[in-house]
Amino acid sequence: MQFAGRNYLSSRQVCQRHGIVLRTLYRYMKREGFPKAVSREGRLFFAEDDLLAWEKKIIGEALDPKAA
């Protein structure tokens, strides 16, 4: 989905992308640094570019724990 000039993924798409269930996504959402969701028509959406930045950060920390 696209709005405000940005691409957004639904919570279901985020779960599929990361191989997690919705409950785990809600846990992720409570963590500091996880991208904030936008609510539209009662559904949650995440900006794709924010997710990419978060993924790169997490991968970097996993590869080099001292970088955290």
C-alpha positions in Angstrom: 0.0 0.0 0.0 1.2 3.5 -0.7 0.2 6.7 1.0 1.9 10.0 1.8 4.5 9.2 -0.8 5.8 6.1 1.0 5.3 2.4 0.6 3.7 0.6 3.6 3.4 -3.0 4.5 0.5 -4.4 6.5 1.1 -6.2 9.8 0.4 -9.5 7.9 3.0 -8.7 5.3 5.6 -7.8 8.0 4.9 -11.2 9.7 5.3 -13.1 6.4 8.5 -11.2 5.6 10.0 -12.1 9.0 8.5 -15.5 9.4 6.8 -14.6 12.6 3.2 -14.6 14.0 1.2 -11.6 14.9 1.8 -12.0 18.6 5.6 -11.8 18.0 5.1 -8.7 15.9 3.3 -7.0 18.9 6.3 -7.9 21.1 8.6 -6.4 18.5 6.5 -3.2 18.5 7.1 -2.8 22.3 10.9 -2.8 21.7 12.8 0.5 21.4 13.9 1.1 17.9 11.2 -1.0 16.1 9.5 1.1 13.5 6.2 2.8 14.6 3.0 1.6 13.0 0.4 3.8 11.3 -3.2 2.9 11.8 -5.5 3.1 8.8 -9.1 1.9 8.8 -8.4 -0.2 11.9 -5.3 -1.9 10.4 -1.6 -1.4 11.2 0.9 -0.5 8.5 4.6 -0.1 8.6 6.7 2.1 6.3 8.9 -0.1 4.2 11.9 2.1 4.3 11.7 2.2 8.2 11.6 -1.6 8.3 14.6 -1.8 5.9 16.6 0.5 8.2 15.6 -1.5 11.3 16.5 -4.8 9.5 20.0 -3.4 8.5 20.6 -2.3 12.1 19.6 -5.7 13.5 21.7 -7.6 11.0 24.7 -5.3 11.7 24.3 -5.9 15.5 24.1 -9.7 14.9 27.2 -9.7 12.8 29.1 -7.3 15.2 27.8 -7.3 18.7 30.3 -4.6 19.7 28.5 -2.2 17.3 25.4 -2.1 19.4 
